[in-house]
Amino acid sequence: MARILLADDDAATRDLVKRALATDGHAVTSTQDGTEALDAITAGPANFDLLISDVQMPGLDGIGLAEYALGAAPGLRIILMSGFAGELDRAGHLKGKLAKVIIKPFTLDEIRTAVKAALG
């Protein structure tokens, strides 16, 4: 299955999503913020098929992470998650480059469906 990088500063969300996707057979690497996720991407841009990132995180947020990730790995598919629809306005310039945007709270079925669609 896919190699997924998950970045979310909320441990409960991160653990729930990681377990669900791992159950589906994906190899999931989880990070607690954008900076840690960026380190994983720059260490091996070809190591991941999909990035799933929360938008609002301390330090490097999900939008900044997506911008850097696309620079390091242009073919990387990206799903952004946010609990605040207004935050996503800042990601307008990434619109054609994002596989999906998911609004929190979401169900496990919604994240699984988004991942399946993103991996196409």
Backbone as JSON, one array per atom type, in Angstrom:
{
  "sequence": "MARILLADDDAATRDLVKRALATDGHAVTSTQDGTEALDAITAGPANFDLLISDVQMPGLDGIGLAEYALGAAPGLRIILMSGFAGELDRAGHLKGKLAKVIIKPFTLDEIRTAVKAALG",
  "N": [[0.84, -1.18, 0.0], [0.33, 2.37, 0.44], [2.88, 4.8, 1.31], [2.67, 6.92, 3.89], [2.9, 10.18, 5.22], [2.09, 11.7, 8.17], [1.1, 14.64, 9.7], [0.28, 16.21, 12.59], [-0.5, 18.21, 15.33], [-2.15, 17.48, 17.35], [-2.33, 14.91, 19.49], [-4.3, 12.9, 19.89], [-5.9, 12.93, 17.55], [-3.9, 12.42, 15.66], [-3.01, 9.84, 16.45], [-5.36, 8.31, 16.14], [-5.95, 8.58, 13.37], [-3.6, 7.51, 12.31], [-3.71, 4.83, 13.24], [-6.06, 3.93, 11.94], [-5.37, 4.16, 9.21], [-3.14, 2.52, 9.09], [-4.32, 0.1, 9.67], [-5.61, -0.27, 7.3], [-3.54, -1.07, 5.77], [-1.54, 0.7, 5.07], [1.71, 2.21, 5.32], [2.47, 4.24, 7.85], [3.98, 7.17, 8.85], [4.21, 9.18, 11.59], [4.2, 12.58, 12.66], [4.66, 15.31, 14.95], [4.48, 17.97, 14.31], [4.83, 20.59, 11.8], [7.52, 21.16, 11.26], [8.94, 18.87, 12.03], [7.82, 17.08, 10.24], [8.66, 18.2, 7.81], [11.41, 17.79, 8.04], [11.44, 15.0, 7.77], [10.58, 14.75, 5.13], [12.56, 16.15, 3.67], [14.74, 14.58, 4.27], [14.28, 12.32, 2.81], [12.81, 12.63, 0.08], [11.53, 10.92, -1.72], [10.46, 9.0, -0.14], [7.8, 9.01, 0.56], [4.37, 8.72, -0.41], [2.14, 10.17, 0.06], [1.15, 13.06, 1.84], [-0.42, 13.94, 4.77], [-1.71, 16.58, 6.44], [-2.39, 18.64, 9.24], [-3.7, 21.94, 9.25], [-3.43, 24.05, 11.12], [-0.81, 24.36, 13.15], [1.77, 24.65, 15.61], [4.73, 26.63, 14.98], [5.92, 25.67, 11.92], [3.23, 25.73, 9.86], [0.54, 23.77, 8.33], [0.07, 24.71, 5.72], [2.42, 26.06, 5.01], [4.11, 23.85, 5.24], [3.09, 22.23, 3.19], [3.78, 23.8, 0.95], [6.64, 23.77, 1.09], [7.01, 20.99, 0.92], [6.03, 20.35, -1.63], [7.95, 21.63, -3.12], [10.21, 20.09, -2.55], [9.4, 17.54, -3.23], [7.83, 17.28, -5.9], [5.82, 15.57, -6.95], [4.4, 14.64, -4.83], [1.44, 13.74, -3.18], [-1.1, 15.56, -1.47], [-3.06, 15.99, 1.42], [-4.92, 18.26, 3.21], [-5.97, 19.01, 6.51], [-8.38, 20.66, 8.5], [-9.84, 22.42, 11.2], [-10.94, 24.82, 10.96], [-12.54, 26.54, 8.65], [-11.93, 29.04, 7.54], [-9.16, 29.22, 7.62], [-8.35, 27.83, 5.43], [-8.59, 29.5, 3.29], [-6.16, 30.72, 2.98], [-4.78, 28.82, 1.63], [-5.43, 28.96, -0.99], [-3.78, 29.37, -3.25], [-2.68, 26.89, -3.56], [-4.57, 25.28, -4.56], [-4.96, 23.67, -6.98], [-3.0, 21.83, -6.54], [-3.47, 20.29, -4.34], [-4.66, 17.21, -3.14], [-6.93, 16.81, -1.63], [-9.08, 18.44, 0.73], [-9.95, 18.3, 4.05], [-12.42, 18.85, 6.44], [-12.3, 19.24, 9.89], [-14.4, 18.26, 12.61], [-13.89, 14.94, 11.36], [-14.98, 11.78, 10.05], [-13.7, 8.41, 10.41], [-14.24, 6.98, 8.12], [-14.43, 9.07, 6.26], [-11.76, 10.06, 6.17], [-10.44, 7.79, 5.27], [-11.66, 7.45, 2.77], [-10.84, 9.81, 1.52], [-8.07, 9.4, 1.43], [-7.94, 7.13, -0.21], [-8.96, 8.22, -2.59], [-7.04, 10.21, -3.09], [-4.8, 8.7, -3.59], [-5.55, 7.44, -5.81]],
  "CA": [[0.0, 0.0, 0.0], [1.03, 3.65, 0.33], [3.72, 5.34, 2.39], [1.99, 8.15, 4.26], [3.45, 11.03, 6.28], [0.99, 12.35, 8.86], [1.55, 15.71, 10.59], [-0.8, 16.82, 13.36], [-0.03, 18.47, 16.69], [-3.09, 16.89, 18.3], [-1.94, 13.5, 19.61], [-5.46, 12.01, 19.76], [-6.22, 12.86, 16.12], [-2.77, 11.78, 14.99], [-3.01, 8.41, 16.75], [-6.56, 7.71, 15.56], [-5.77, 8.51, 11.92], [-2.51, 6.57, 12.04], [-4.2, 3.46, 13.44], [-7.03, 3.62, 10.9], [-4.69, 3.98, 7.93], [-2.28, 1.34, 9.23], [-5.24, -1.04, 9.56], [-5.89, -0.41, 5.87], [-2.33, -1.61, 5.14], [-0.59, 1.74, 4.72], [2.83, 2.47, 6.22], [2.24, 5.61, 8.28], [4.96, 7.83, 9.71], [3.52, 10.33, 12.16], [5.01, 13.64, 13.24], [3.83, 16.16, 15.8], [4.39, 19.33, 13.8], [5.28, 20.79, 10.43], [8.98, 21.14, 11.18], [9.35, 17.46, 12.08], [7.39, 16.48, 8.96], [9.55, 18.71, 6.77], [12.67, 17.06, 8.2], [11.25, 13.66, 7.19], [10.49, 14.89, 3.68], [13.85, 16.54, 3.1], [15.66, 13.46, 4.44], [14.02, 11.34, 1.75], [11.6, 13.08, -0.62], [10.86, 9.81, -2.41], [10.01, 8.02, 0.85], [6.37, 9.14, 0.85], [3.43, 8.86, -1.51], [1.07, 11.07, 0.48], [1.28, 13.85, 3.06], [-1.67, 14.39, 5.39], [-1.27, 17.56, 7.43], [-3.28, 19.63, 9.83], [-3.3, 23.28, 8.83], [-3.01, 24.86, 12.27], [0.18, 23.74, 14.02], [2.79, 25.62, 16.0], [5.91, 26.64, 14.11], [5.57, 25.55, 10.51], [1.86, 25.24, 9.74], [0.31, 22.83, 7.24], [0.17, 25.36, 4.41], [3.85, 26.21, 4.77], [4.65, 22.51, 5.04], [2.7, 21.81, 1.83], [4.61, 24.55, 0.0], [7.99, 23.21, 1.1], [6.97, 19.6, 0.49], [5.89, 20.33, -3.08], [9.25, 22.02, -3.67], [11.15, 18.99, -2.38], [8.86, 16.34, -3.88], [6.72, 17.82, -6.69], [4.76, 14.59, -7.21], [3.77, 14.23, -3.57], [0.02, 14.07, -3.03], [-1.28, 16.22, -0.17], [-4.38, 16.21, 2.0], [-4.9, 19.17, 4.35], [-7.09, 18.9, 7.45], [-8.53, 21.87, 9.3], [-11.07, 22.63, 11.95], [-11.34, 26.2, 10.72], [-12.66, 26.73, 7.2], [-11.29, 30.3, 7.16], [-7.72, 28.99, 7.43], [-8.11, 27.25, 4.11], [-8.5, 30.59, 2.32], [-4.73, 30.98, 2.77], [-4.24, 27.76, 0.78], [-6.01, 29.11, -2.33], [-2.76, 29.24, -4.29], [-2.33, 25.48, -3.68], [-5.8, 24.57, -4.9], [-4.76, 22.63, -7.99], [-1.93, 20.92, -6.13], [-3.91, 19.5, -3.21], [-5.54, 16.1, -3.5], [-8.18, 16.9, -0.88], [-9.13, 19.21, 1.97], [-10.93, 17.7, 4.94], [-12.77, 19.71, 7.57], [-12.45, 18.56, 11.18], [-14.13, 16.83, 12.81], [-14.24, 14.05, 10.26], [-15.09, 10.38, 10.45], [-12.65, 7.56, 9.87], [-14.62, 6.68, 6.74], [-14.09, 10.23, 5.43], [-10.31, 10.13, 5.94], [-10.09, 6.64, 4.44], [-12.13, 7.76, 1.41], [-9.95, 10.85, 0.99], [-6.78, 8.78, 1.13], [-8.14, 6.29, -1.38], [-9.11, 9.12, -3.76], [-5.76, 10.88, -3.32], [-3.84, 7.72, -4.12], [-6.16, 7.16, -7.08]],
  "C": [[0.89, 1.25, 0.0], [1.89, 3.95, 1.56], [3.21, 6.74, 2.68], [2.74, 8.86, 5.38], [2.29, 11.82, 6.85], [1.56, 13.39, 9.83], [0.35, 16.35, 11.27], [-0.3, 17.01, 14.79], [-0.97, 17.92, 17.75], [-2.84, 15.38, 18.35], [-3.12, 12.56, 19.4], [-5.84, 11.84, 18.29], [-5.15, 12.09, 15.37], [-2.81, 10.26, 15.21], [-4.19, 7.68, 16.12], [-6.41, 7.53, 14.05], [-4.68, 7.5, 11.57], [-2.98, 5.12, 12.18], [-5.16, 3.04, 12.32], [-6.33, 3.32, 9.57], [-3.75, 2.78, 7.95], [-3.12, 0.07, 9.11], [-5.58, -1.32, 8.1], [-4.66, -0.88, 5.09], [-1.3, -0.57, 4.75], [0.53, 1.81, 5.76], [2.76, 3.95, 6.59], [3.35, 6.06, 9.22], [4.26, 9.06, 10.27], [4.51, 11.3, 12.79], [4.09, 14.6, 13.98], [3.76, 17.61, 15.36], [4.98, 19.42, 12.4], [6.79, 20.69, 10.27], [9.5, 19.71, 11.16], [8.97, 16.75, 10.77], [8.3, 16.93, 7.82], [10.9, 18.02, 6.84], [12.57, 15.67, 7.57], [11.21, 13.72, 5.67], [11.85, 15.22, 3.07], [14.89, 15.42, 3.25], [15.49, 12.41, 3.35], [12.74, 11.67, 1.01], [10.84, 11.95, -1.31], [10.31, 8.77, -1.45], [8.51, 8.02, 1.09], [5.56, 9.32, -0.43], [2.4, 9.94, -1.23], [1.44, 11.77, 1.77], [-0.12, 14.24, 3.52], [-1.26, 15.32, 6.52], [-2.42, 18.4, 7.94], [-2.79, 20.99, 9.35], [-2.73, 24.05, 10.01], [-2.11, 24.05, 13.2], [1.17, 24.81, 14.44], [4.02, 25.53, 15.1], [5.49, 26.65, 12.65], [4.17, 24.96, 10.38], [1.72, 24.35, 8.5], [0.43, 23.44, 5.86], [1.64, 25.58, 4.05], [4.51, 24.88, 4.5], [4.32, 22.03, 3.62], [3.55, 22.51, 0.78], [6.02, 23.98, -0.08], [8.02, 21.8, 0.55], [6.86, 19.5, -1.03], [7.18, 20.77, -3.77], [10.25, 20.88, -3.64], [10.71, 17.74, -3.15], [7.63, 16.75, -4.69], [5.57, 16.85, -6.95], [4.02, 14.13, -5.97], [2.31, 14.65, -3.55], [-0.2, 14.58, -1.61], [-2.75, 16.34, 0.17], [-4.18, 17.15, 3.19], [-6.15, 18.96, 5.19], [-7.16, 20.2, 8.24], [-9.86, 21.89, 10.01], [-11.65, 24.0, 11.71], [-11.36, 26.47, 9.22], [-11.96, 28.0, 6.73], [-9.8, 30.15, 6.92], [-7.41, 28.53, 6.01], [-8.08, 28.29, 3.02], [-7.04, 30.89, 1.99], [-4.1, 29.95, 1.85], [-4.76, 27.86, -0.65], [-5.0, 28.91, -3.45], [-2.31, 27.78, -4.49], [-3.48, 24.63, -4.24], [-5.6, 23.45, -5.9], [-3.74, 21.59, -7.61], [-2.32, 20.02, -4.97], [-4.85, 18.39, -3.7], [-6.9, 16.26, -2.84], [-7.98, 17.82, 0.31], [-10.24, 18.6, 2.8], [-11.16, 18.63, 6.13], [-12.95, 18.84, 8.81], [-13.71, 19.08, 11.86], [-14.6, 16.02, 11.61], [-14.35, 12.64, 10.81], [-13.92, 9.59, 9.87], [-12.97, 7.16, 8.43], [-14.25, 7.83, 5.81], [-12.6, 10.3, 5.16], [-9.86, 8.95, 5.07], [-10.49, 6.89, 2.98], [-11.23, 8.8, 0.76], [-8.59, 10.28, 0.61], [-6.89, 7.91, -0.11], [-8.22, 7.13, -2.65], [-7.78, 9.78, -4.11], [-4.75, 9.94, -3.96], [-4.28, 7.19, -5.48], [-5.97, 5.89, -7.73]]
}
